[in-house]
Amino acid sequence: MQNIKKASKMAIDPVCGMAIDPKTHNISAIYMGEPYHFCKESCLQAFKEDEQRYAGQNKRKNKGWWARYLEKLKKQEGDIRSCCH
């Protein structure tokens, strides 16, 4: 019998839209009973300043301003770096 590793569940940083592994990024917050994970402290701080903005009912569609900005640039200039680091 083969040993199959389960793929880790990725989370989306609600501020920048970056896909992160909650097991390797331990920056998180609980808002209205839901866990939110962040790639950097600056994203966590932005979230804390305006929780309602980033904690929409449909979290996956709420990519954050940085991800929307990068998507716009990609359309205009081609491939660019797609994370907030």
DRENSEDO-27784 format. One record per atom (N, C-alpha, C): atom name; residue in three letters; x, y, z. Coordinates in steps of 0.05 Angstrom, whole numbers, plus 32768, in hexadecimal, padded with zeros to 4 digits. Layout:
# DRENSEDO-27784
atom, type, px, py, pz
CA, Ala, X, Y, Z
...
# end
This chain:
# DRENSEDO-27784
atom, type, px, py, pz
N, Met, 8011, 7FE9, 8000
CA, Met, 8000, 8000, 8000
C, Met, 8012, 8019, 8000
N, Gln, 800B, 802C, 7FEF
CA, Gln, 801B, 8044, 7FED
C, Gln, 8014, 8058, 8002
N, Asn, 8027, 8067, 800B
CA, Asn, 8023, 807C, 801E
C, Asn, 801D, 8096, 800E
N, Ile, 8005, 80A0, 800F
CA, Ile, 7FFD, 80B7, 7FFF
C, Ile, 7FFA, 80CF, 8012
N, Lys, 8009, 80E4, 800C
CA, Lys, 8007, 80FC, 801C
C, Lys, 7FEF, 810C, 8013
N, Lys, 7FE1, 8116, 8026
CA, Lys, 7FCA, 8128, 8020
C, Lys, 7FD6, 8143, 8019
N, Ala, 7FCB, 814F, 8004
CA, Ala, 7FD3, 816A, 7FFD
C, Ala, 7FCA, 817E, 8012
N, Ser, 7FDC, 8190, 801A
CA, Ser, 7FD4, 81A3, 802E
C, Ser, 7FC0, 81B6, 8022
N, Lys, 7FAD, 81BE, 8033
CA, Lys, 7F98, 81D1, 802A
C, Lys, 7FA4, 81ED, 802A
N, Met, 7FA2, 81FA, 8013
CA, Met, 7FAD, 8215, 8010
C, Met, 7F98, 8229, 8019
N, Ala, 7FA1, 823F, 8024
CA, Ala, 7F90, 8255, 802C
C, Ala, 7F96, 826D, 801A
N, Ile, 7F84, 827F, 8018
CA, Ile, 7F88, 8298, 8009
C, Ile, 7F8A, 82AF, 801C
N, Asp, 7FA0, 82BE, 801A
CA, Asp, 7FA3, 82D6, 802A
C, Asp, 7F8D, 82EA, 8020
N, Pro, 7F7B, 82F2, 8032
CA, Pro, 7F65, 8303, 8029
C, Pro, 7F6D, 831F, 8021
N, Val, 7F85, 8327, 8028
CA, Val, 7F8E, 8342, 8022
C, Val, 7F9C, 8343, 8007
N, Cys, 7FAF, 8332, 8002
CA, Cys, 7FBE, 8333, 7FE9
C, Cys, 7FB6, 831D, 7FD5
N, Gly, 7FA7, 8309, 7FDE
CA, Gly, 7F9E, 82F4, 7FCB
C, Gly, 7FB2, 82DD, 7FC7
N, Met, 7FC8, 82DE, 7FD5
CA, Met, 7FDD, 82C9, 7FD2
C, Met, 7FD3, 82AF, 7FDE
N, Ala, 7FD8, 8299, 7FD0
CA, Ala, 7FD3, 827E, 7FDA
C, Ala, 7FE9, 8277, 7FED
N, Ile, 7FE2, 826F, 8005
CA, Ile, 7FF6, 8267, 8019
C, Ile, 7FEE, 824D, 8027
N, Asp, 8002, 8240, 8031
CA, Asp, 7FFE, 8227, 8041
C, Asp, 7FFD, 822F, 805E
N, Pro, 7FE6, 822C, 806B
CA, Pro, 7FE4, 8233, 8088
C, Pro, 7FF8, 8225, 809A
N, Lys, 8002, 820E, 8091
CA, Lys, 8015, 81FF, 80A1
C, Lys, 8031, 820C, 80A1
N, Thr, 8037, 821B, 808C
CA, Thr, 8052, 8228, 808B
C, Thr, 8050, 8246, 8090
N, His, 8039, 8251, 808E
CA, His, 8035, 826E, 8095
C, His, 8024, 826F, 80AE
N, Asn, 802F, 8276, 80C4
CA, Asn, 8020, 8275, 80DD
C, Asn, 8014, 8290, 80E5
N, Ile, 8012, 82A2, 80D2
CA, Ile, 8005, 82BC, 80D8
C, Ile, 7FE8, 82B9, 80D2
N, Ser, 7FD7, 82BC, 80E6
CA, Ser, 7FBA, 82B8, 80E2
C, Ser, 7FAA, 82C8, 80F6
N, Ala, 7F90, 82CA, 80F0
CA, Ala, 7F7E, 82D8, 8102
C, Ala, 7F63, 82CA, 8100
N, Ile, 7F53, 82CD, 8115
CA, Ile, 7F37, 82C3, 8115
C, Ile, 7F25, 82DB, 8114
N, Tyr, 7F12, 82DB, 8101
CA, Tyr, 7EFF, 82F0, 80FF
C, Tyr, 7EE3, 82E4, 80FB
N, Met, 7ED1, 82EA, 810D
CA, Met, 7EB6, 82DF, 810C
C, Met, 7EB6, 82C0, 810A
N, Gly, 7EC8, 82B4, 8119
CA, Gly, 7ECA, 8297, 811B
C, Gly, 7ED8, 828A, 8104
N, Glu, 7EE2, 8299, 80F0
CA, Glu, 7EEF, 828E, 80D9
C, Glu, 7F0D, 8294, 80DA
N, Pro, 7F1E, 8280, 80D4
CA, Pro, 7F3B, 8285, 80D4
C, Pro, 7F43, 8292, 80B9
N, Tyr, 7F55, 82A5, 80BB
CA, Tyr, 7F61, 82B2, 80A3
C, Tyr, 7F7F, 82B0, 80A6
N, His, 7F8D, 82A9, 8090
CA, His, 7FAA, 82A6, 8090
C, His, 7FB6, 82BB, 807E
N, Phe, 7FCF, 82C3, 8086
CA, Phe, 7FDC, 82D9, 8078
C, Phe, 7FF9, 82D2, 8071
N, Cys, 8002, 82DE, 805C
CA, Cys, 801E, 82D8, 8052
C, Cys, 8032, 82E8, 8062
N, Lys, 802B, 8300, 806B
CA, Lys, 803D, 8312, 8079
C, Lys, 802E, 8321, 808F
N, Glu, 803D, 832C, 80A2
CA, Glu, 8031, 833C, 80B7
C, Glu, 8023, 8354, 80AC
N, Ser, 802D, 8360, 8096
CA, Ser, 8020, 8378, 808B
C, Ser, 8004, 8372, 8081
N, Cys, 8000, 835A, 8076
CA, Cys, 7FE5, 8352, 806D
C, Cys, 7FD3, 834E, 8085
N, Leu, 7FDD, 8343, 809B
CA, Leu, 7FCD, 8340, 80B3
C, Leu, 7FC5, 835B, 80BE
N, Gln, 7FD8, 836E, 80BE
CA, Gln, 7FD2, 8389, 80C8
C, Gln, 7FBD, 8397, 80B7
N, Ala, 7FBF, 8394, 809D
CA, Ala, 7FAB, 839F, 808B
C, Ala, 7F8F, 8393, 8090
N, Phe, 7F8F, 8379, 8095
CA, Phe, 7F76, 836B, 809B
C, Phe, 7F6A, 8376, 80B5
N, Lys, 7F7A, 8379, 80CA
CA, Lys, 7F70, 8383, 80E4
C, Lys, 7F66, 839F, 80E2
N, Glu, 7F70, 83AF, 80D0
CA, Glu, 7F67, 83CB, 80CD
C, Glu, 7F4C, 83CD, 80C0
N, Asp, 7F45, 83B9, 80B0
CA, Asp, 7F2B, 83BA, 80A2
C, Asp, 7F21, 839D, 809D
N, Glu, 7F1A, 838F, 80B3
CA, Glu, 7F13, 8373, 80B1
C, Glu, 7EFB, 836E, 809F
N, Gln, 7EE7, 837F, 80A1
CA, Gln, 7ECF, 837B, 8091
C, Gln, 7ED5, 837C, 8073
N, Arg, 7EE7, 838D, 806B
CA, Arg, 7EEE, 838F, 804E
C, Arg, 7EFA, 8375, 8044
N, Tyr, 7F0B, 8369, 8053
CA, Tyr, 7F19, 8351, 804A
C, Tyr, 7F0B, 8337, 8050
N, Ala, 7EF9, 8337, 8064
CA, Ala, 7EEC, 831E, 806C
C, Ala, 7ED0, 831D, 805F
N, Gly, 7ECF, 831E, 8045
CA, Gly, 7EB5, 831D, 8037
C, Gly, 7EA9, 8301, 803A
N, Gln, 7E8F, 82FF, 8033
CA, Gln, 7E82, 82E5, 8035
C, Gln, 7E8F, 82D1, 8022
N, Asn, 7E98, 82DA, 800B
CA, Asn, 7EA5, 82C8, 7FF8
C, Asn, 7EC3, 82CE, 7FF8
N, Lys, 7ED2, 82C2, 800B
CA, Lys, 7EEE, 82C9, 800E
C, Lys, 7EFF, 82C4, 7FF6
N, Arg, 7EF9, 82AF, 7FE7
CA, Arg, 7F0A, 82A8, 7FD0
C, Arg, 7F08, 82BD, 7FBA
N, Lys, 7EF1, 82CA, 7FB7
CA, Lys, 7EEE, 82DE, 7FA2
C, Lys, 7EFA, 82F9, 7FAB
N, Asn, 7EFD, 82FD, 7FC5
CA, Asn, 7F08, 8316, 7FD0
C, Asn, 7F27, 8313, 7FD0
N, Lys, 7F33, 8319, 7FBA
CA, Lys, 7F50, 8314, 7FB7
C, Lys, 7F61, 8329, 7FC5
N, Gly, 7F57, 8340, 7FC9
CA, Gly, 7F68, 8355, 7FD5
C, Gly, 7F73, 8368, 7FBF
N, Trp, 7F7A, 837F, 7FC7
CA, Trp, 7F82, 8394, 7FB4
C, Trp, 7F9B, 838C, 7FA5
N, Trp, 7FAE, 837F, 7FB3
CA, Trp, 7FC8, 8379, 7FA6
C, Trp, 7FC4, 8364, 7F8F
N, Ala, 7FB4, 8350, 7F94
CA, Ala, 7FAF, 833C, 7F7F
C, Ala, 7FA1, 8348, 7F67
N, Arg, 7F8D, 8359, 7F6D
CA, Arg, 7F7F, 8366, 7F57
C, Arg, 7F91, 8378, 7F47
N, Tyr, 7FA3, 8386, 7F55
CA, Tyr, 7FB7, 8397, 7F48
C, Tyr, 7FCA, 8387, 7F36
N, Leu, 7FD3, 8371, 7F40
CA, Leu, 7FE5, 835F, 7F31
C, Leu, 7FD7, 8354, 7F18
N, Glu, 7FBE, 834C, 7F1B
CA, Glu, 7FAF, 8342, 7F04
C, Glu, 7FAD, 8358, 7EEE
N, Lys, 7FA8, 8370, 7EF7
CA, Lys, 7FA6, 8386, 7EE4
C, Lys, 7FC0, 838B, 7ED6
N, Leu, 7FD6, 838A, 7EE5
CA, Leu, 7FF1, 838E, 7ED9
C, Leu, 7FF8, 8377, 7EC5
N, Lys, 7FF0, 835F, 7ECD
CA, Lys, 7FF6, 8348, 7EBB
C, Lys, 7FE9, 834C, 7EA0
N, Lys, 7FD0, 8355, 7EA0
CA, Lys, 7FC2, 835A, 7E87
C, Lys, 7FD0, 836F, 7E77
N, Gln, 7FDB, 8383, 7E84
CA, Gln, 7FE8, 839A, 7E76
C, Gln, 8005, 8393, 7E6D
N, Glu, 8014, 8386, 7E7F
CA, Glu, 8031, 8384, 7E7A
C, Glu, 803B, 8367, 7E77
N, Gly, 802A, 8354, 7E7A
CA, Gly, 8034, 8338, 7E79
C, Gly, 8039, 832D, 7E95
N, Asp, 8048, 8318, 7E97
CA, Asp, 804D, 830A, 7EB0
C, Asp, 805D, 831B, 7EC3
N, Ile, 8054, 831D, 7EDC
CA, Ile, 8063, 832A, 7EF2
C, Ile, 8061, 8319, 7F0B
N, Arg, 8070, 8321, 7F1F
CA, Arg, 806F, 8312, 7F38
C, Arg, 8053, 8313, 7F44
N, Ser, 8049, 82FC, 7F4E
CA, Ser, 802D, 82FB, 7F57
C, Ser, 802A, 82F7, 7F75
N, Cys, 803C, 8302, 7F85
CA, Cys, 8038, 8301, 7FA2
C, Cys, 8040, 831C, 7FAE
N, Cys, 803A, 8320, 7FC7
CA, Cys, 803F, 833A, 7FD3
C, Cys, 805B, 833C, 7FDF
N, His, 806C, 832A, 7FDA
CA, His, 8088, 832B, 7FE6
C, His, 8099, 833B, 7FD3
# end
